[in-house]
Each structure stands twice: as C-alpha cells, then as structure tokens.
Amino acid sequence: MGMLALLREIAGFPLWLASPLAIEVSILSNFTLNDFWTWGDRRFRKYWGRLLRYHLSVGITGFGINYPIFLALTYLAKLPYFWANIIGIGFASAGNFLLNHFWTYKKPQKFD
C-alpha cells in the first residue's frame, strides 16, 4: 500500500502502472519476510528455488487476482484506489498463502 501511494502520489505514476510496480515490490519484500518468519522452518530448497517458486505463486495471485480486481474497482466502479487495492489484496491473500504453503515451502518429494 505504501509503495502504491508513493508511486502514485509522489512519483505521479498512472494507477495502471503504479499498481503492478507496487505488486512486484511487495512480492520481493514479502518473500524476504515469509522466508525467514512464516516458513523459516521449511526452507528445504535452495534460496533461488524458493524465490522462484514464491514469485510464481504470488505472481499468479497478485497479477491474476489482485490487479484485475484493482483495475475493475478503480476504473469501472470508480472506487478510490486505496480501497480497490485493499479489496484486491484481500481476495489474493488466501491464494497466496495456499500456493506458498503447499507448493513453495512444501517438503520436496523424490520426484521434485
């Protein structure tokens, strides 16, 4: 939310561009937090493998759920971008957790 506001209000980016940039920053910063805190005891893969899986998982929900909801609520429903983003994040959060819990930080099997 902070990066979205910074890109929009301070840097003057259009919302359609500020949102995906803010999503990307949040993916990278949240990976760092989740890798050490949420799933710190489940780091079975190498760092770059975890980062790639996390980025793919959160990218699916961030760019596939959050961003379209954000665009629809901002441009079609004329909701303020702050609230549109909060709603999009809410819908994407459950998918983020499930994909990361059961794929990114899943204990590898012999065929992984």
Backbone as a printed PyTorch tensor [residue, N CA C, xyz], in Angstrom:
tensor([[[  0.8310,  -1.1800,   0.0000],
         [  0.0000,   0.0000,   0.0000],
         [  0.8770,   1.2450,   0.0000]],

        [[  1.9290,   1.2050,   0.7830],
         [  2.8200,   2.3580,   0.8520],
         [  3.5120,   2.6250,  -0.4760]],

        [[  3.9580,   1.5750,  -1.1340],
         [  4.6340,   1.7370,  -2.4250],
         [  3.6490,   2.2420,  -3.4730]],

        [[  2.4200,   1.7460,  -3.4520],
         [  1.4000,   2.2220,  -4.3890],
         [  1.1630,   3.7150,  -4.1860]],

        [[  1.0110,   4.1330,  -2.9510],
         [  0.7940,   5.5510,  -2.6630],
         [  2.0080,   6.3860,  -3.0710]],

        [[  3.2020,   5.8920,  -2.7950],
         [  4.4230,   6.6060,  -3.1720],
         [  4.5170,   6.7670,  -4.6880]],

        [[  4.2880,   5.6850,  -5.4060],
         [  4.3730,   5.7430,  -6.8690],
         [  3.2930,   6.6450,  -7.4630]],

        [[  2.1080,   6.6320,  -6.8670],
         [  1.0020,   7.4380,  -7.3930],
         [  1.1030,   8.9050,  -6.9590]],

        [[  1.2090,   9.1230,  -5.6720],
         [  1.1130,  10.4800,  -5.1250],
         [  2.4080,  11.2730,  -5.2280]],

        [[  3.5330,  10.6260,  -5.0340],
         [  4.8210,  11.3400,  -5.0490],
         [  5.4390,  11.3190,  -6.4520]],

        [[  5.5190,  10.1190,  -7.0410],
         [  6.1660,   9.9900,  -8.3530],
         [  5.2260,  10.3090,  -9.5100]],

        [[  3.9140,  10.3230,  -9.2670],
         [  2.9500,  10.6890, -10.2990],
         [  2.6720,   9.6230, -11.3520]],

        [[  2.9880,   8.3690, -11.0510],
         [  2.7120,   7.2830, -11.9980],
         [  1.1990,   7.1210, -12.1730]],

        [[  0.7560,   6.7460, -13.3650],
         [ -0.6640,   6.4210, -13.5270],
         [ -0.9710,   5.1360, -12.7420]],

        [[ -2.2130,   5.0060, -12.2980],
         [ -2.5800,   3.8580, -11.4690],
         [ -2.3420,   2.5220, -12.1620]],

        [[ -2.6170,   2.4500, -13.4690],
         [ -2.4520,   1.1860, -14.1800],
         [ -0.9980,   0.7140, -14.1740]],

        [[ -0.0430,   1.6150, -13.9850],
         [  1.3670,   1.2660, -13.9180],
         [  1.8660,   1.1850, -12.4710]],

        [[  1.3770,   2.0760, -11.6200],
         [  1.8180,   2.0870, -10.2270],
         [  1.4570,   0.7810,  -9.5240]],

        [[  0.2750,   0.2430,  -9.8250],
         [ -0.1570,  -0.9790,  -9.1510],
         [  0.7390,  -2.1780,  -9.4480]],

        [[  1.0340,  -2.5240, -10.7060],
         [  1.9050,  -3.6910, -10.9180],
         [  3.3240,  -3.4820, -10.3850]],

        [[  3.8150,  -2.2510, -10.4250],
         [  5.1410,  -1.9930,  -9.8420],
         [  5.1110,  -2.2040,  -8.3310]],

        [[  4.0490,  -1.7360,  -7.6860],
         [  3.9060,  -1.9250,  -6.2410],
         [  3.7290,  -3.4050,  -5.9100]],

        [[  3.0020,  -4.1360,  -6.7500],
         [  2.8450,  -5.5750,  -6.5370],
         [  4.2050,  -6.2600,  -6.5980]],

        [[  5.0250,  -5.9000,  -7.5680],
         [  6.3520,  -6.5100,  -7.7020],
         [  7.2260,  -6.2180,  -6.4820]],

        [[  7.2200,  -4.9870,  -6.0120],
         [  7.9940,  -4.6430,  -4.8150],
         [  7.4900,  -5.4480,  -3.6140]],

        [[  6.1690,  -5.5810,  -3.4980],
         [  5.6240,  -6.3360,  -2.3650],
         [  5.9660,  -7.8150,  -2.4680]],

        [[  6.0030,  -8.3630,  -3.6770],
         [  6.3840,  -9.7670,  -3.8430],
         [  7.7910,  -9.9920,  -3.2990]],

        [[  8.7170,  -9.1330,  -3.6750],
         [ 10.1050,  -9.3110,  -3.2510],
         [ 10.2970,  -9.0660,  -1.7530]],

        [[  9.6630,  -8.0290,  -1.2280],
         [  9.8190,  -7.7600,   0.2090],
         [  9.0940,  -8.8100,   1.0460]],

        [[  7.9190,  -9.2380,   0.6050],
         [  7.1890, -10.2580,   1.3580],
         [  7.8850, -11.6150,   1.2990]],

        [[  8.5720, -11.9060,   0.2050],
         [  9.3460, -13.1450,   0.1580],
         [ 10.3760, -13.1510,   1.2770]],

        [[ 11.0760, -12.0580,   1.4240],
         [ 12.1150, -11.9780,   2.4580],
         [ 11.5170, -12.2170,   3.8390]],

        [[ 10.4070, -11.5580,   4.1370],
         [  9.7660, -11.7300,   5.4480],
         [  9.2490, -13.1560,   5.6280]],

        [[  8.5550, -13.6640,   4.6360],
         [  7.9860, -15.0080,   4.7550],
         [  9.0500, -16.0940,   4.7810]],

        [[ 10.1310, -15.9000,   4.0590],
         [ 11.1900, -16.9000,   4.0140],
         [ 11.8540, -17.0690,   5.3750]],

        [[ 11.9370, -15.9990,   6.1290],
         [ 12.5630, -16.0790,   7.4440],
         [ 11.5590, -16.3120,   8.5680]],

        [[ 10.3690, -15.7650,   8.4410],
         [  9.4320, -15.7970,   9.5570],
         [  8.3540, -16.8700,   9.3710]],

        [[  7.4880, -16.7150,   8.3830],
         [  6.3480, -17.6140,   8.2320],
         [  6.7790, -19.0510,   7.9740]],

        [[  7.6700, -19.2450,   7.0130],
         [  8.1010, -20.5900,   6.6510],
         [  9.5940, -20.7830,   6.9040]],

        [[ 10.1320, -20.1100,   7.9020],
         [ 11.5600, -20.2220,   8.2060],
         [ 12.0020, -21.6290,   8.5420]],

        [[ 11.0910, -22.4360,   9.0500],
         [ 11.4300, -23.8150,   9.4010],
         [ 11.2040, -24.7820,   8.2360]],

        [[ 10.8150, -24.2620,   7.0790],
         [ 10.5000, -25.1160,   5.9230],
         [ 11.3160, -24.7230,   4.6960]],

        [[ 12.5410, -24.3170,   4.9160],
         [ 13.3980, -23.9330,   3.7950],
         [ 14.1640, -25.1500,   3.2890]],

        [[ 13.4370, -26.0160,   2.5810],
         [ 14.0220, -27.2660,   2.1070],
         [ 14.8000, -27.0800,   0.8070]],

        [[ 14.4020, -26.1000,   0.0190],
         [ 15.0530, -25.8560,  -1.2720],
         [ 16.0890, -24.7490,  -1.1300]],

        [[ 16.9300, -24.6290,  -2.1450],
         [ 17.9070, -23.5490,  -2.1640],
         [ 17.1890, -22.2110,  -2.2940]],

        [[ 17.8770, -21.1530,  -1.8920],
         [ 17.3050, -19.8040,  -1.8720],
         [ 16.6530, -19.4360,  -3.2040]],

        [[ 17.3730, -19.6040,  -4.3120],
         [ 16.8530, -19.1750,  -5.6160],
         [ 15.6470, -20.0040,  -6.0430]],

        [[ 15.6220, -21.2650,  -5.6560],
         [ 14.4600, -22.1010,  -5.9430],
         [ 13.2360, -21.6400,  -5.1730]],

        [[ 13.4440, -21.2900,  -3.8880],
         [ 12.3340, -20.7650,  -3.0810],
         [ 11.8480, -19.4410,  -3.6450]],

        [[ 12.7760, -18.5640,  -4.0070],
         [ 12.4020, -17.2610,  -4.5570],
         [ 11.6170, -17.4240,  -5.8530]],

        [[ 12.0600, -18.2990,  -6.7320],
         [ 11.3570, -18.5180,  -7.9900],
         [  9.9460, -19.0560,  -7.7500]],

        [[  9.8220, -20.0720,  -6.9070],
         [  8.5020, -20.6290,  -6.6140],
         [  7.6000, -19.5880,  -5.9470]],

        [[  8.1490, -18.8420,  -5.0050],
         [  7.3580, -17.8100,  -4.3330],
         [  6.8930, -16.7610,  -5.3430]],

        [[  7.8100, -16.3270,  -6.1730],
         [  7.4710, -15.2860,  -7.1520],
         [  6.4010, -15.7700,  -8.1140]],

        [[  6.5010, -17.0010,  -8.5670],
         [  5.4730, -17.5530,  -9.4440],
         [  4.1300, -17.6550,  -8.7300]],

        [[  4.1470, -18.1510,  -7.4860],
         [  2.9020, -18.2980,  -6.7180],
         [  2.2210, -16.9600,  -6.4870]],

        [[  2.9600, -16.0330,  -5.9780],
         [  2.3810, -14.7310,  -5.6480],
         [  2.1040, -13.9300,  -6.9180]],

        [[  2.8980, -14.1570,  -7.9490],
         [  2.6180, -13.5050,  -9.2240],
         [  1.2790, -13.9350,  -9.7930]],

        [[  0.9610, -15.2130,  -9.6440],
         [ -0.3330, -15.7140, -10.1270],
         [ -1.4730, -14.9860,  -9.4270]],

        [[ -1.3920, -14.8850,  -8.1190],
         [ -2.4880, -14.2450,  -7.3860],
         [ -2.4130, -12.7240,  -7.4590]],

        [[ -1.2080, -12.1800,  -7.4140],
         [ -1.0590, -10.7240,  -7.4730],
         [ -1.4850, -10.1370,  -8.8020]],

        [[ -0.9830, -10.7540,  -9.8730],
         [ -1.2950, -10.2240, -11.2070],
         [ -2.5520, -10.8600, -11.7980]],

        [[ -2.9690, -12.0010, -11.2600],
         [ -4.1480, -12.6750, -11.7810],
         [ -5.4260, -12.3980, -11.0030]],

        [[ -5.2890, -11.9920,  -9.7440],
         [ -6.4600, -11.7040,  -8.9100],
         [ -6.4610, -10.2500,  -8.4630]],

        [[ -5.4220,  -9.8550,  -7.7330],
         [ -5.3820,  -8.5040,  -7.1720],
         [ -5.4530,  -7.4210,  -8.2520]],

        [[ -4.6010,  -7.5160,  -9.2530],
         [ -4.5240,  -6.4600, -10.2670],
         [ -5.8260,  -6.3050, -11.0580]],

        [[ -6.4440,  -7.3910, -11.5470],
         [ -7.7160,  -7.2100, -12.2580],
         [ -8.8260,  -6.6340, -11.3780]],

        [[ -8.8710,  -7.0720, -10.1210],
         [ -9.8700,  -6.5070,  -9.2030],
         [ -9.5930,  -5.0250,  -8.9940]],

        [[ -8.3180,  -4.6870,  -8.7890],
         [ -7.9190,  -3.2930,  -8.6140],
         [ -8.3620,  -2.4440,  -9.8060]],

        [[ -8.0770,  -2.9230, -11.0060],
         [ -8.4530,  -2.1710, -12.2070],
         [ -9.9640,  -2.0150, -12.3310]],

        [[-10.6880,  -3.0980, -12.1140],
         [-12.1490,  -3.0480, -12.2360],
         [-12.7580,  -2.0960, -11.2170]],

        [[-12.2950,  -2.1820,  -9.9770],
         [-12.8770,  -1.3290,  -8.9340],
         [-12.4640,   0.1310,  -9.0920]],

        [[-11.2580,   0.3560,  -9.5680],
         [-10.7740,   1.7320,  -9.7290],
         [-11.3810,   2.3980, -10.9630]],

        [[-11.2890,   1.7280, -12.1020],
         [-11.6980,   2.3590, -13.3570],
         [-13.1730,   2.1640, -13.6970]],

        [[-13.7450,   1.0330, -13.3490],
         [-15.1500,   0.7930, -13.6910],
         [-16.1030,   1.2080, -12.5680]],

        [[-15.7800,   0.7950, -11.3450],
         [-16.6500,   1.1200, -10.2110],
         [-16.3260,   2.4790,  -9.5950]],

        [[-15.2160,   3.1000, -10.0300],
         [-14.7920,   4.4280,  -9.5580],
         [-14.5270,   4.4730,  -8.0480]],

        [[-14.0980,   3.3450,  -7.4850],
         [-13.7270,   3.2860,  -6.0840],
         [-12.3540,   3.9360,  -5.9230]],

        [[-12.1100,   4.6380,  -4.8240],
         [-10.7590,   5.1760,  -4.6000],
         [ -9.7200,   4.0470,  -4.6490]],

        [[ -8.5600,   4.3380,  -5.2350],
         [ -7.5710,   3.2890,  -5.4710],
         [ -7.1120,   2.6040,  -4.1940]],

        [[ -7.0910,   3.3270,  -3.0830],
         [ -6.6860,   2.7400,  -1.8000],
         [ -7.6140,   1.5720,  -1.4540]],

        [[ -8.9140,   1.7950,  -1.5190],
         [ -9.8930,   0.7580,  -1.1650],
         [ -9.9180,  -0.3540,  -2.2060]],

        [[ -9.7580,   0.0010,  -3.4580],
         [ -9.7220,  -1.0190,  -4.5110],
         [ -8.5440,  -1.9610,  -4.2870]],

        [[ -7.4170,  -1.4170,  -3.8930],
         [ -6.2400,  -2.2390,  -3.6440],
         [ -6.4210,  -3.1140,  -2.4090]],

        [[ -6.9900,  -2.5660,  -1.3570],
         [ -7.2490,  -3.3460,  -0.1370],
         [ -8.1460,  -4.5470,  -0.4670]],

        [[ -9.1910,  -4.3180,  -1.2490],
         [-10.1080,  -5.3980,  -1.6150],
         [ -9.3870,  -6.4370,  -2.4770]],

        [[ -8.6030,  -5.9840,  -3.4470],
         [ -7.8400,  -6.9100,  -4.2850],
         [ -6.8550,  -7.7340,  -3.4770]],

        [[ -6.1740,  -7.1020,  -2.5370],
         [ -5.2360,  -7.8170,  -1.6660],
         [ -5.9820,  -8.8600,  -0.8450]],

        [[ -7.1480,  -8.4940,  -0.3440],
         [ -7.9420,  -9.4350,   0.4430],
         [ -8.2820, -10.6920,  -0.3320]],

        [[ -8.7170, -10.5270,  -1.5720],
         [ -9.0520, -11.6880,  -2.3970],
         [ -7.8260, -12.5170,  -2.7510]],

        [[ -6.6950, -11.8780,  -2.9540],
         [ -5.4820, -12.5930,  -3.3570],
         [ -4.7680, -13.2620,  -2.1820]],

        [[ -4.9780, -12.7840,  -0.9830],
         [ -4.2220, -13.2800,   0.1730],
         [ -4.3980, -14.7660,   0.4400]],

        [[ -5.6160, -15.2620,   0.3760],
         [ -5.8420, -16.6890,   0.6410],
         [ -5.1150, -17.5410,  -0.3950]],

        [[ -5.2000, -17.1420,  -1.6460],
         [ -4.4860, -17.8810,  -2.6940],
         [ -2.9880, -17.8380,  -2.4970]],

        [[ -2.4700, -16.6880,  -2.0990],
         [ -1.0380, -16.5610,  -1.8180],
         [ -0.6020, -17.5790,  -0.7750]],

        [[ -1.3200, -17.5900,   0.3410],
         [ -0.9290, -18.4790,   1.4330],
         [ -0.9900, -19.9380,   0.9980]],

        [[ -2.0880, -20.3320,   0.3670],
         [ -2.2540, -21.7330,  -0.0210],
         [ -1.1960, -22.1880,  -1.0250]],

        [[ -0.9430, -21.3930,  -2.0340],
         [  0.0800, -21.7690,  -3.0170],
         [  1.4630, -21.8860,  -2.3850]],

        [[  1.7930, -20.9500,  -1.5090],
         [  3.1160, -21.0000,  -0.8860],
         [  3.2290, -22.1130,   0.1500]],

        [[  2.1720, -22.3270,   0.9030],
         [  2.2080, -23.3620,   1.9290],
         [  2.3280, -24.7540,   1.3140]],

        [[  1.5820, -24.9890,   0.2350],
         [  1.5290, -26.3280,  -0.3420],
         [  2.4230, -26.5290,  -1.5650]],

        [[  3.1060, -25.4810,  -2.0320],
         [  3.9890, -25.6570,  -3.1820],
         [  5.3810, -25.0910,  -2.9180]],

        [[  5.4820, -23.7980,  -2.6450],
         [  6.7960, -23.1710,  -2.4640],
         [  7.5620, -23.7950,  -1.3070]],

        [[  6.9070, -23.9440,  -0.1610],
         [  7.5790, -24.4150,   1.0410],
         [  7.1930, -25.8450,   1.4170]],

        [[  6.6870, -26.5860,   0.4560],
         [  6.3720, -27.9950,   0.6810],
         [  7.6750, -28.7810,   0.7120]],

        [[  7.7250, -29.7750,   1.5850],
         [  8.9090, -30.6220,   1.6310],
         [  9.0220, -31.3730,   0.3050]],

        [[ 10.1850, -31.2880,  -0.3600],
         [ 10.3280, -31.9460,  -1.6550],
         [ 10.1790, -33.4630,  -1.5580]],

        [[  9.5540, -34.0250,  -2.5530],
         [  9.4560, -35.4750,  -2.6860],
         [ 10.6010, -35.9210,  -3.5890]],

        [[ 10.7810, -37.1920,  -3.7350],
         [ 11.8700, -37.7060,  -4.5600],
         [ 11.7570, -37.2310,  -6.0050]],

        [[ 10.5430, -36.9960,  -6.4930],
         [ 10.3460, -36.5920,  -7.8960],
         [ 10.3490, -35.0850,  -8.0820]],

        [[ 10.5000, -34.2910,  -7.0180],
         [ 10.5100, -32.8190,  -7.1440],
         [ 11.8020, -32.3380,  -7.7360]]])
